[in-house]
């Protein structure tokens, strides 16, 4: 969620302390954001899809004319499909066009507007935003003192599903700009603009409740029985002024939350039958209820590790912790992709002690003998290998630098995104964008590892996420009248992990031969803990609706994403042509289309001889999706961003000089964040954006003590652990515990019949004695060990723990062993 807003920004030289941009901690550039007078926002929510229409009125309250730029931050599941702005002088309309085509109406269109000094200001905007991400930016021209500009914006978005089944809608900060224009006026009870928010809510399950973090007027149901499948609607509006220090948020609760739900959206009556916008669309939400897994228990899953030579040379300890932390019952394989595209095993093998020992033996200790293989070839080899039945596939990809064939890598992963998850790790900033893209496409996670001391911790944190249980073998089947068929755009995921929900778009094609059948049937099937689960729901074949086509537009976005790998892989021009056609029809941008702003004067011009009306002369103006790279400027200052063109060279030169001067100074964390160089994004696959490595969640500061000596001891102990979680009583274990082997054997309780039970209790007790160092590293290892102990000799554990505490001088509690 974005915690910054932009709206309308203006270039002015008037002094205004409410609009200052702090560059690092050294340079202050004056800003003058244009005041938002009113905002009218209408939201239509269908289950977990929203269509938002907003009208924003801005006024130039300064004493000078101002060049203005509209900037709208885009969330990861948000897409604009209509934008226009009008003032007394001109009208601006954002138009999508094929990137390979010529500008429309070349005889009547001038070259891009020169008042912006080229694209220099958008480049600076790209570099100096606080948080990274996408933003829609459009230059609107000059606004005279006292004049207004009216911005009309429409966008669609997928809504997140809360654990209790609620759909969460957050109003974009640009439509509620508490943090930009009026941050210094938050002591007052009223903001300096009016906001009217209305919402219509629709679900075949019925709308049960709506909660908000602001005052609501009483809900008005427009359907008498809102619990039926008649798509009940209600109107919501703000009562009073919203608070200024939080986003406006709606939580919509639906009746009977189940593992699957479906909303049918009718097509556009003006679109031809059989087209994407013309046929009905079924919005399918898959959210199986998956219970928590008991740590250390047997668990299904296929874990494939793709390692590069740098990881092999410098991260043997992390690989050791990874392999030892895997659960019994899973499958695994290892690929060293800069040496060979073939795995250590021809295909994944079951996780056993023998297979683990053999894998550790086959792993090369260094990457001195480089081969001709690369990550792309290795990925293709993995995808061509059969997956063990009912074992969800998850890839752990390690990258020390930017690999070759980046576009093809991203396309290959995207093509197989429904069959696996990627957990990607980068050890350099240049591969951060690729790591994030691979994880995002497959529902996994990405991590940037900046310190060798934290590498194992970061990797194991991702493994804990990967070990969440999953519904496997997911499939959808449809029962429809003869003449109708269903196409699931983007395909159906093979696995759904705990905490995830999937929104699918299925289009109904054809003409029903039997018009008396008013409903279709959808059946969801999957396997959970070896048990087959089935859900069946009905949906109407003749849906009603408001015609806003939110589901159709998001389906277009999904379909264009599916076509992208085909176009990148050289499957001919057809995928590209199809994507461009869908983009221009739906209004949703794709990698092969781009925005162009068309500015049309509102005032007419007359010839004097002879008297005639001159047609409006259009001009092209800057309008595009901007990749904000994120410089993490201190949040105590307003986040409007604008600099005059003349400042750019001097500001950037001074900033880089100061960065070089302070590069080796151990300063405060915020200074370190502000002093990072903004690297341009490589020319990658369209989903690869510039990624600030410090934005990775797993790279946030963690209070974890690091002691090299203790880490070495822990690594020795982990190397001795068996795949089932047990330890053998040996001289090596005694050395790690720093207790004489004979003394360990002599102190073994008489009730213990198996020495490995006593050895495992000693090892776990020793780990807890030093848990300030090992708690995060050994949590999975310990859980596996305790599970093994409980399956072997529960009655002996009390006595073993008492003796181990005495021998090691510790005070570990029985709860550690689930006693």
PAMAR-854180 format. One record per residue (C-alpha): x, y, z; residue number from 1. Coordinates in steps of 0.2 Angstrom, whole numbers, plus 5000, padded with zeros to 4 digits. Last residue first. Example, Ala and Ser with C-alpha at 12.3 -4.5 7.8 and 13.67 -1.06 7.14 Angstrom:
residues 2
5068; 4995; 5036; 2
5062; 4978; 5039; 1
This chain:
residues 819
5030; 4840; 5138; 819
5031; 4848; 5121; 818
5050; 4846; 5121; 817
5053; 4864; 5123; 816
5039; 4864; 5136; 815
5050; 4854; 5148; 814
5060; 4870; 5151; 813
5079; 4872; 5148; 812
5089; 4877; 5163; 811
5107; 4875; 5158; 810
5123; 4869; 5166; 809
5127; 4857; 5152; 808
5127; 4841; 5163; 807
5113; 4847; 5175; 806
5102; 4852; 5161; 805
5105; 4836; 5152; 804
5100; 4826; 5167; 803
5084; 4834; 5169; 802
5080; 4834; 5151; 801
5084; 4815; 5150; 800
5073; 4812; 5165; 799
5058; 4821; 5158; 798
5061; 4814; 5140; 797
5060; 4795; 5144; 796
5041; 4794; 5144; 795
5040; 4802; 5127; 794
5052; 4789; 5119; 793
5052; 4787; 5100; 792
5039; 4798; 5092; 791
5041; 4812; 5104; 790
5060; 4812; 5100; 789
5057; 4813; 5081; 788
5045; 4828; 5083; 787
5058; 4836; 5095; 786
5072; 4834; 5082; 785
5061; 4841; 5068; 784
5056; 4856; 5078; 783
5074; 4859; 5082; 782
5080; 4859; 5064; 781
5065; 4871; 5060; 780
5070; 4883; 5073; 779
5088; 4882; 5071; 778
5093; 4898; 5063; 777
5081; 4909; 5071; 776
5084; 4903; 5089; 775
5103; 4900; 5086; 774
5112; 4915; 5093; 773
5101; 4921; 5108; 772
5096; 4902; 5109; 771
5113; 4897; 5117; 770
5106; 4886; 5131; 769
5092; 4882; 5119; 768
5104; 4874; 5106; 767
5113; 4864; 5120; 766
5096; 4857; 5126; 765
5092; 4852; 5108; 764
5109; 4843; 5106; 763
5108; 4834; 5123; 762
5090; 4828; 5120; 761
5097; 4822; 5103; 760
5111; 4812; 5111; 759
5100; 4804; 5124; 758
5088; 4798; 5110; 757
5103; 4793; 5099; 756
5109; 4782; 5114; 755
5093; 4771; 5112; 754
5087; 4761; 5128; 753
5085; 4776; 5139; 752
5078; 4772; 5156; 751
5096; 4770; 5163; 750
5099; 4789; 5161; 749
5114; 4793; 5151; 748
5127; 4801; 5162; 747
5141; 4788; 5158; 746
5139; 4790; 5140; 745
5140; 4809; 5141; 744
5155; 4808; 5153; 743
5164; 4796; 5141; 742
5162; 4808; 5127; 741
5169; 4822; 5137; 740
5159; 4838; 5136; 739
5162; 4853; 5125; 738
5145; 4851; 5117; 737
5153; 4853; 5100; 736
5167; 4840; 5104; 735
5154; 4828; 5112; 734
5144; 4828; 5096; 733
5160; 4824; 5086; 732
5164; 4810; 5098; 731
5148; 4802; 5094; 730
5130; 4799; 5101; 729
5120; 4800; 5085; 728
5109; 4815; 5082; 727
5090; 4815; 5077; 726
5080; 4826; 5065; 725
5075; 4813; 5053; 724
5088; 4819; 5040; 723
5102; 4816; 5053; 722
5111; 4830; 5063; 721
5130; 4830; 5063; 720
5131; 4845; 5050; 719
5119; 4855; 5062; 718
5131; 4853; 5076; 717
5146; 4859; 5066; 716
5136; 4874; 5060; 715
5131; 4878; 5077; 714
5149; 4878; 5083; 713
5155; 4889; 5069; 712
5140; 4901; 5072; 711
5145; 4902; 5090; 710
5163; 4907; 5085; 709
5157; 4920; 5072; 708
5145; 4928; 5084; 707
5130; 4937; 5077; 706
5116; 4943; 5087; 705
5099; 4945; 5079; 704
5089; 4961; 5080; 703
5083; 4962; 5062; 702
5084; 4977; 5051; 701
5074; 4975; 5036; 700
5081; 4964; 5022; 699
5067; 4951; 5022; 698
5054; 4965; 5017; 697
5064; 4969; 5002; 696
5063; 4988; 5000; 695
5081; 4990; 5004; 694
5085; 4982; 4988; 693
5077; 4997; 4978; 692
5069; 4988; 4964; 691
5069; 4996; 4946; 690
5055; 4987; 4937; 689
5055; 4970; 4929; 688
5038; 4966; 4923; 687
5041; 4972; 4906; 686
5056; 4961; 4903; 685
5072; 4970; 4904; 684
5081; 4985; 4898; 683
5091; 4987; 4914; 682
5083; 5000; 4926; 681
5094; 5015; 4929; 680
5104; 5015; 4945; 679
5099; 5028; 4958; 678
5114; 5030; 4969; 677
5111; 5027; 4988; 676
5113; 5042; 4999; 675
5096; 5043; 5006; 674
5096; 5025; 5013; 673
5112; 5028; 5021; 672
5106; 5044; 5029; 671
5091; 5035; 5035; 670
5101; 5022; 5044; 669
5112; 5035; 5053; 668
5130; 5037; 5048; 667
5145; 5025; 5046; 666
5155; 5036; 5034; 665
5162; 5028; 5019; 664
5151; 5035; 5006; 663
5149; 5052; 5014; 662
5160; 5061; 5001; 661
5154; 5051; 4987; 660
5136; 5054; 4991; 659
5140; 5073; 4993; 658
5146; 5073; 4975; 657
5131; 5063; 4969; 656
5119; 5076; 4977; 655
5129; 5091; 4971; 654
5129; 5084; 4953; 653
5110; 5079; 4954; 652
5105; 5096; 4960; 651
5115; 5106; 4948; 650
5109; 5096; 4933; 649
5091; 5096; 4938; 648
5088; 5114; 4944; 647
5085; 5122; 4928; 646
5070; 5110; 4924; 645
5061; 5117; 4939; 644
5058; 5103; 4952; 643
5043; 5093; 4957; 642
5039; 5080; 4970; 641
5025; 5081; 4983; 640
5030; 5070; 4997; 639
5028; 5082; 5012; 638
5042; 5081; 5025; 637
5043; 5070; 5040; 636
5044; 5054; 5030; 635
5063; 5056; 5027; 634
5067; 5053; 5009; 633
5067; 5034; 5004; 632
5075; 5036; 4987; 631
5062; 5026; 4978; 630
5064; 5020; 4960; 629
5048; 5027; 4953; 628
5044; 5019; 4936; 627
5034; 5031; 4927; 626
5018; 5026; 4917; 625
5017; 5039; 4903; 624
5010; 5056; 4898; 623
5021; 5069; 4890; 622
5011; 5081; 4878; 621
5006; 5079; 4860; 620
4997; 5094; 4852; 619
4980; 5097; 4845; 618
4976; 5111; 4833; 617
4957; 5115; 4835; 616
4949; 5118; 4819; 615
4950; 5137; 4812; 614
4932; 5144; 4810; 613
4931; 5156; 4795; 612
4928; 5174; 4791; 611
4938; 5177; 4775; 610
4948; 5187; 4780; 609
4948; 5188; 4799; 608
4952; 5170; 4803; 607
4944; 5165; 4819; 606
4952; 5154; 4834; 605
4941; 5144; 4845; 604
4945; 5141; 4864; 603
4945; 5124; 4871; 602
4963; 5119; 4865; 601
4965; 5100; 4863; 600
4980; 5092; 4872; 599
4983; 5074; 4867; 598
4993; 5064; 4880; 597
5001; 5048; 4873; 596
5001; 5032; 4883; 595
5010; 5017; 4878; 594
5007; 5000; 4870; 593
5018; 4984; 4868; 592
5021; 4982; 4886; 591
5003; 4983; 4890; 590
4991; 4997; 4895; 589
4973; 4994; 4899; 588
4960; 5003; 4889; 587
4950; 4988; 4885; 586
4950; 4989; 4866; 585
4968; 4996; 4864; 584
4975; 4984; 4876; 583
4966; 4969; 4869; 582
4972; 4973; 4851; 581
4990; 4976; 4857; 580
4990; 4959; 4866; 579
4983; 4950; 4850; 578
4996; 4959; 4839; 577
5010; 4954; 4850; 576
5004; 4936; 4852; 575
5002; 4935; 4833; 574
5020; 4942; 4828; 573
5029; 4925; 4829; 572
5032; 4914; 4843; 571
5049; 4922; 4847; 570
5050; 4918; 4866; 569
5046; 4936; 4870; 568
5029; 4936; 4861; 567
5024; 4920; 4869; 566
5030; 4926; 4886; 565
5019; 4942; 4885; 564
5003; 4933; 4880; 563
4999; 4927; 4897; 562
5002; 4944; 4904; 561
4990; 4951; 4891; 560
4977; 4938; 4897; 559
4978; 4944; 4915; 558
4977; 4963; 4910; 557
4962; 4958; 4899; 556
4954; 4949; 4914; 555
4956; 4965; 4924; 554
4947; 4974; 4911; 553
4933; 4961; 4910; 552
4931; 4960; 4928; 551
4929; 4979; 4930; 550
4917; 4980; 4916; 549
4907; 4995; 4921; 548
4891; 4989; 4914; 547
4881; 4991; 4930; 546
4876; 4973; 4932; 545
4864; 4959; 4928; 544
4869; 4941; 4924; 543
4861; 4929; 4912; 542
4870; 4913; 4915; 541
4868; 4913; 4933; 540
4880; 4904; 4945; 539
4879; 4888; 4954; 538
4892; 4881; 4966; 537
4901; 4864; 4969; 536
4915; 4861; 4981; 535
4926; 4845; 4982; 534
4940; 4839; 4993; 533
4951; 4824; 4991; 532
4961; 4819; 5006; 531
4980; 4816; 5006; 530
4983; 4831; 5017; 529
4973; 4842; 5006; 528
4969; 4837; 4988; 527
4959; 4848; 4976; 526
4942; 4849; 4967; 525
4932; 4865; 4963; 524
4916; 4862; 4953; 523
4906; 4875; 4943; 522
4888; 4874; 4939; 521
4878; 4885; 4926; 520
4862; 4893; 4929; 519
4847; 4899; 4918; 518
4843; 4883; 4908; 517
4827; 4887; 4899; 516
4838; 4895; 4884; 515
4842; 4877; 4878; 514
4854; 4879; 4863; 513
4865; 4891; 4873; 512
4876; 4903; 4862; 511
4895; 4903; 4863; 510
4908; 4909; 4875; 509
4909; 4910; 4894; 508
4924; 4919; 4900; 507
4934; 4913; 4916; 506
4944; 4925; 4926; 505
4953; 4919; 4941; 504
4957; 4927; 4958; 503
4968; 4916; 4969; 502
4969; 4917; 4987; 501
4984; 4914; 4998; 500
4986; 4912; 5017; 499
4990; 4893; 5016; 498
4996; 4888; 4999; 497
4986; 4885; 4983; 496
4993; 4873; 4971; 495
4990; 4868; 4952; 494
4985; 4886; 4948; 493
4972; 4887; 4935; 492
4975; 4895; 4917; 491
4978; 4913; 4912; 490
4961; 4916; 4905; 489
4950; 4901; 4910; 488
4939; 4898; 4894; 487
4921; 4891; 4897; 486
4910; 4883; 4884; 485
4892; 4886; 4879; 484
4882; 4877; 4865; 483
4875; 4863; 4876; 482
4870; 4870; 4893; 481
4884; 4872; 4905; 480
4893; 4861; 4918; 479
4911; 4867; 4922; 478
4926; 4859; 4930; 477
4940; 4867; 4940; 476
4956; 4859; 4946; 475
4968; 4861; 4960; 474
4980; 4846; 4962; 473
4987; 4852; 4979; 472
4980; 4862; 4993; 471
4995; 4869; 5002; 470
5004; 4868; 5019; 469
5016; 4882; 5023; 468
5034; 4875; 5021; 467
5038; 4888; 5008; 466
5036; 4902; 5021; 465
5048; 4894; 5033; 464
5060; 4892; 5019; 463
5059; 4911; 5016; 462
5065; 4914; 5034; 461
5078; 4901; 5032; 460
5086; 4910; 5017; 459
5086; 4927; 5027; 458
5094; 4919; 5042; 457
5107; 4910; 5032; 456
5112; 4926; 5023; 455
5113; 4937; 5038; 454
5132; 4936; 5042; 453
5136; 4937; 5024; 452
5127; 4954; 5023; 451
5118; 4962; 5009; 450
5105; 4948; 5005; 449
5091; 4955; 4994; 448
5076; 4943; 4996; 447
5061; 4938; 4985; 446
5045; 4929; 4989; 445
5034; 4917; 4980; 444
5017; 4920; 4971; 443
5023; 4915; 4954; 442
5024; 4931; 4945; 441
5030; 4941; 4960; 440
5044; 4929; 4965; 439
5051; 4930; 4947; 438
5049; 4949; 4946; 437
5057; 4952; 4963; 436
5073; 4942; 4958; 435
5074; 4950; 4941; 434
5073; 4968; 4949; 433
5086; 4964; 4962; 432
5099; 4957; 4950; 431
5108; 4974; 4948; 430
5108; 4977; 4967; 429
5119; 4962; 4971; 428
5117; 4946; 4982; 427
5100; 4941; 4975; 426
5088; 4928; 4982; 425
5073; 4921; 4973; 424
5059; 4911; 4981; 423
5049; 4905; 4966; 422
5032; 4896; 4966; 421
5027; 4882; 4955; 420
5014; 4875; 4942; 419
5004; 4891; 4938; 418
5019; 4902; 4934; 417
5025; 4890; 4920; 416
5025; 4903; 4906; 415
5030; 4917; 4918; 414
5046; 4908; 4923; 413
5050; 4906; 4905; 412
5046; 4924; 4901; 411
5057; 4930; 4915; 410
5072; 4920; 4910; 409
5069; 4925; 4892; 408
5070; 4943; 4896; 407
5085; 4941; 4907; 406
5095; 4932; 4894; 405
5111; 4934; 4904; 404
5112; 4933; 4923; 403
5112; 4949; 4933; 402
5124; 4946; 4948; 401
5125; 4934; 4963; 400
5109; 4925; 4960; 399
5101; 4911; 4970; 398
5085; 4903; 4965; 397
5075; 4893; 4977; 396
5061; 4884; 4967; 395
5045; 4877; 4974; 394
5035; 4862; 4967; 393
5019; 4856; 4975; 392
5020; 4837; 4979; 391
5004; 4828; 4975; 390
5013; 4817; 4962; 389
5031; 4820; 4960; 388
5035; 4833; 4946; 387
5041; 4828; 4930; 386
5057; 4836; 4923; 385
5055; 4847; 4908; 384
5052; 4862; 4919; 383
5069; 4859; 4928; 382
5078; 4858; 4912; 381
5070; 4874; 4906; 380
5076; 4882; 4922; 379
5093; 4876; 4919; 378
5095; 4882; 4902; 377
5089; 4899; 4907; 376
5101; 4900; 4922; 375
5116; 4896; 4912; 374
5126; 4882; 4906; 373
5143; 4883; 4896; 372
5154; 4877; 4911; 371
5164; 4885; 4924; 370
5177; 4874; 4933; 369
5182; 4885; 4948; 368
5164; 4885; 4955; 367
5169; 4879; 4973; 366
5164; 4865; 4985; 365
5155; 4855; 4971; 364
5139; 4847; 4977; 363
5140; 4828; 4974; 362
5145; 4823; 4992; 361
5131; 4834; 5000; 360
5118; 4826; 4988; 359
5124; 4808; 4993; 358
5122; 4812; 5011; 357
5105; 4819; 5008; 356
5100; 4804; 4997; 355
5105; 4792; 5011; 354
5097; 4801; 5025; 353
5081; 4803; 5016; 352
5072; 4817; 5007; 351
5064; 4808; 4992; 350
5072; 4811; 4975; 349
5069; 4825; 4962; 348
5074; 4820; 4945; 347
5091; 4816; 4936; 346
5099; 4819; 4953; 345
5113; 4832; 4955; 344
5103; 4842; 4942; 343
5108; 4844; 4924; 342
5110; 4862; 4918; 341
5129; 4861; 4921; 340
5142; 4872; 4929; 339
5134; 4889; 4930; 338
5117; 4881; 4935; 337
5123; 4871; 4950; 336
5106; 4862; 4951; 335
5100; 4853; 4967; 334
5085; 4841; 4970; 333
5072; 4838; 4983; 332
5057; 4828; 4988; 331
5047; 4829; 5004; 330
5041; 4816; 5016; 329
5053; 4821; 5030; 328
5055; 4840; 5032; 327
5069; 4851; 5025; 326
5079; 4860; 5038; 325
5095; 4850; 5035; 324
5095; 4855; 5017; 323
5093; 4874; 5020; 322
5105; 4874; 5035; 321
5119; 4866; 5025; 320
5115; 4877; 5010; 319
5117; 4893; 5021; 318
5134; 4886; 5028; 317
5140; 4883; 5010; 316
5137; 4901; 5006; 315
5154; 4908; 5000; 314
5160; 4897; 4986; 313
5144; 4888; 4981; 312
5134; 4905; 4982; 311
5147; 4913; 4970; 310
5146; 4898; 4958; 309
5127; 4899; 4956; 308
5114; 4888; 4965; 307
5097; 4883; 4959; 306
5088; 4873; 4973; 305
5073; 4863; 4970; 304
5061; 4859; 4984; 303
5046; 4847; 4980; 302
5032; 4846; 4993; 301
5024; 4835; 5005; 300
5026; 4836; 5024; 299
5031; 4825; 5038; 298
5030; 4834; 5055; 297
5043; 4846; 5061; 296
5032; 4861; 5064; 295
5013; 4856; 5065; 294
5005; 4863; 5049; 293
4992; 4876; 5051; 292
4975; 4872; 5043; 291
4970; 4876; 5025; 290
4953; 4884; 5021; 289
4953; 4885; 5002; 288
4952; 4902; 4994; 287
4949; 4902; 4976; 286
4939; 4917; 4969; 285
4931; 4915; 4952; 284
4926; 4931; 4942; 283
4915; 4924; 4928; 282
4915; 4935; 4912; 281
4901; 4937; 4900; 280
4905; 4939; 4882; 279
4907; 4956; 4873; 278
4923; 4963; 4881; 277
4934; 4949; 4876; 276
4926; 4946; 4859; 275
4914; 4932; 4855; 274
4900; 4943; 4853; 273
4905; 4960; 4846; 272
4906; 4974; 4859; 271
4891; 4986; 4860; 270
4882; 4975; 4873; 269
4898; 4975; 4884; 268
4898; 4959; 4893; 267
4889; 4954; 4909; 266
4899; 4950; 4925; 265
4896; 4934; 4934; 264
4902; 4932; 4952; 263
4909; 4916; 4958; 262
4915; 4909; 4975; 261
4926; 4895; 4981; 260
4933; 4889; 4997; 259
4918; 4896; 5007; 258
4913; 4912; 5015; 257
4894; 4911; 5019; 256
4889; 4929; 5017; 255
4900; 4943; 5012; 254
4910; 4955; 5023; 253
4916; 4972; 5015; 252
4931; 4981; 5024; 251
4933; 4999; 5018; 250
4948; 5009; 5021; 249
4952; 5028; 5021; 248
4971; 5029; 5024; 247
4977; 5036; 5040; 246
4983; 5052; 5048; 245
4971; 5065; 5041; 244
4955; 5060; 5049; 243
4940; 5060; 5038; 242
4928; 5075; 5038; 241
4910; 5072; 5041; 240
4899; 5057; 5036; 239
4907; 5049; 5021; 238
4895; 5039; 5010; 237
4890; 5021; 5007; 236
4876; 5015; 4996; 235
4870; 4997; 4996; 234
4868; 4983; 4983; 233
4862; 4966; 4984; 232
4867; 4954; 4970; 231
4852; 4943; 4968; 230
4860; 4928; 4975; 229
4851; 4929; 4991; 228
4857; 4936; 5008; 227
4853; 4954; 5003; 226
4834; 4951; 5003; 225
4826; 4967; 4999; 224
4839; 4973; 4987; 223
4844; 4991; 4986; 222
4851; 4990; 5004; 221
4854; 5007; 5011; 220
4868; 5008; 5024; 219
4867; 5021; 5037; 218
4880; 5035; 5035; 217
4898; 5029; 5039; 216
4911; 5037; 5050; 215
4929; 5033; 5046; 214
4939; 5017; 5049; 213
4927; 5007; 5039; 212
4916; 4992; 5042; 211
4903; 4984; 5030; 210
4892; 4970; 5034; 209
4883; 4955; 5027; 208
4883; 4958; 5008; 207
4875; 4943; 4999; 206
4883; 4927; 4993; 205
4879; 4933; 4975; 204
4890; 4948; 4978; 203
4888; 4967; 4975; 202
4893; 4982; 4983; 201
4890; 5000; 4977; 200
4901; 5013; 4985; 199
4900; 5032; 4987; 198
4914; 5044; 4993; 197
4912; 5062; 4993; 196
4927; 5072; 4998; 195
4928; 5091; 5001; 194
4944; 5100; 5003; 193
4953; 5111; 5016; 192
4953; 5097; 5029; 191
4943; 5099; 5045; 190
4946; 5096; 5063; 189
4962; 5106; 5063; 188
4978; 5100; 5070; 187
4981; 5091; 5053; 186
4985; 5108; 5044; 185
5004; 5104; 5041; 184
5000; 5089; 5031; 183
4988; 5098; 5020; 182
4994; 5095; 5003; 181
5004; 5079; 5004; 180
5000; 5067; 5017; 179
4981; 5068; 5019; 178
4979; 5067; 5000; 177
4962; 5057; 4999; 176
4960; 5054; 4980; 175
4979; 5054; 4978; 174
4981; 5043; 4993; 173
4971; 5029; 4984; 172
4956; 5024; 4994; 171
4959; 5007; 5002; 170
4947; 4993; 4999; 169
4948; 4977; 5009; 168
4937; 4962; 5004; 167
4933; 4952; 5020; 166
4936; 4933; 5021; 165
4941; 4932; 5039; 164
4960; 4930; 5033; 163
4958; 4946; 5023; 162
4956; 4946; 5004; 161
4965; 4959; 4994; 160
4956; 4968; 4981; 159
4960; 4967; 4962; 158
4960; 4984; 4954; 157
4951; 4995; 4941; 156
4954; 5013; 4936; 155
4945; 5028; 4931; 154
4951; 5046; 4932; 153
4943; 5063; 4928; 152
4954; 5078; 4932; 151
4946; 5095; 4933; 150
4957; 5110; 4932; 149
4954; 5127; 4940; 148
4960; 5144; 4938; 147
4964; 5157; 4952; 146
4981; 5160; 4945; 145
4984; 5153; 4928; 144
4987; 5134; 4925; 143
5000; 5130; 4912; 142
5001; 5113; 4904; 141
4993; 5096; 4909; 140
5009; 5085; 4910; 139
5003; 5067; 4914; 138
5011; 5054; 4926; 137
5004; 5037; 4930; 136
5014; 5029; 4944; 135
5023; 5013; 4946; 134
5033; 5008; 4961; 133
5048; 5013; 4972; 132
5045; 5023; 4988; 131
5051; 5041; 4992; 130
5051; 5048; 4974; 129
5067; 5056; 4969; 128
5073; 5046; 4954; 127
5057; 5044; 4943; 126
5052; 5062; 4947; 125
5069; 5068; 4941; 124
5066; 5058; 4925; 123
5049; 5065; 4924; 122
5056; 5083; 4925; 121
5069; 5080; 4912; 120
5056; 5073; 4899; 119
5059; 5088; 4887; 118
5060; 5105; 4896; 117
5042; 5103; 4901; 116
5036; 5118; 4891; 115
5041; 5109; 4875; 114
5025; 5100; 4871; 113
5027; 5085; 4861; 112
5027; 5088; 4842; 111
5011; 5096; 4834; 110
4996; 5086; 4829; 109
4985; 5091; 4815; 108
4994; 5083; 4800; 107
5000; 5068; 4810; 106
4982; 5063; 4815; 105
4987; 5049; 4827; 104
5006; 5047; 4832; 103
5015; 5034; 4821; 102
5013; 5015; 4826; 101
5027; 5004; 4834; 100
5022; 5008; 4852; 99
5004; 5004; 4848; 98
4993; 5018; 4855; 97
4984; 5022; 4871; 96
4976; 5039; 4873; 95
4977; 5050; 4888; 94
4965; 5065; 4885; 93
4969; 5083; 4889; 92
4957; 5097; 4887; 91
4961; 5116; 4885; 90
4959; 5134; 4890; 89
4946; 5134; 4904; 88
4952; 5117; 4911; 87
4950; 5099; 4907; 86
4958; 5083; 4912; 85
4956; 5066; 4905; 84
4960; 5048; 4910; 83
4953; 5031; 4907; 82
4959; 5013; 4909; 81
4970; 5014; 4924; 80
4976; 4998; 4931; 79
4979; 4992; 4949; 78
4985; 4975; 4956; 77
5003; 4981; 4961; 76
4997; 4998; 4966; 75
4998; 5013; 4955; 74
5003; 5030; 4961; 73
4994; 5045; 4952; 72
5004; 5060; 4946; 71
4996; 5075; 4938; 70
5009; 5088; 4932; 69
5006; 5107; 4932; 68
5015; 5122; 4925; 67
5010; 5137; 4936; 66
5005; 5154; 4933; 65
5008; 5166; 4947; 64
4999; 5173; 4962; 63
4996; 5155; 4970; 62
4979; 5148; 4973; 61
4980; 5137; 4957; 60
4964; 5126; 4959; 59
4961; 5107; 4958; 58
4945; 5098; 4955; 57
4946; 5079; 4956; 56
4933; 5067; 4948; 55
4935; 5049; 4952; 54
4928; 5033; 4945; 53
4934; 5017; 4954; 52
4930; 4999; 4948; 51
4934; 4986; 4961; 50
4936; 4967; 4961; 49
4936; 4955; 4976; 48
4917; 4952; 4978; 47
4911; 4965; 4965; 46
4915; 4982; 4971; 45
4909; 4998; 4963; 44
4917; 5014; 4969; 43
4912; 5032; 4966; 42
4924; 5046; 4971; 41
4920; 5064; 4971; 40
4935; 5075; 4976; 39
4935; 5093; 4980; 38
4947; 5108; 4981; 37
4964; 5100; 4979; 36
4977; 5113; 4980; 35
4991; 5113; 4967; 34
5008; 5108; 4975; 33
5021; 5122; 4976; 32
5038; 5115; 4978; 31
5055; 5123; 4984; 30
5071; 5112; 4983; 29
5080; 5109; 4999; 28
5097; 5102; 4998; 27
5108; 5094; 5012; 26
5099; 5080; 5021; 25
5096; 5068; 5007; 24
5085; 5079; 4996; 23
5071; 5087; 5006; 22
5056; 5092; 4996; 21
5047; 5106; 5002; 20
5028; 5110; 5000; 19
5021; 5117; 5016; 18
5035; 5130; 5017; 17
5030; 5139; 5002; 16
5041; 5152; 4994; 15
5035; 5156; 4976; 14
5046; 5149; 4962; 13
5033; 5138; 4955; 12
5032; 5121; 4946; 11
5015; 5113; 4950; 10
5010; 5096; 4956; 9
4993; 5089; 4955; 8
4989; 5072; 4964; 7
5004; 5065; 4973; 6
5001; 5054; 4987; 5
5012; 5044; 4999; 4
5009; 5029; 5010; 3
5007; 5017; 4995; 2
5000; 5000; 5000; 1
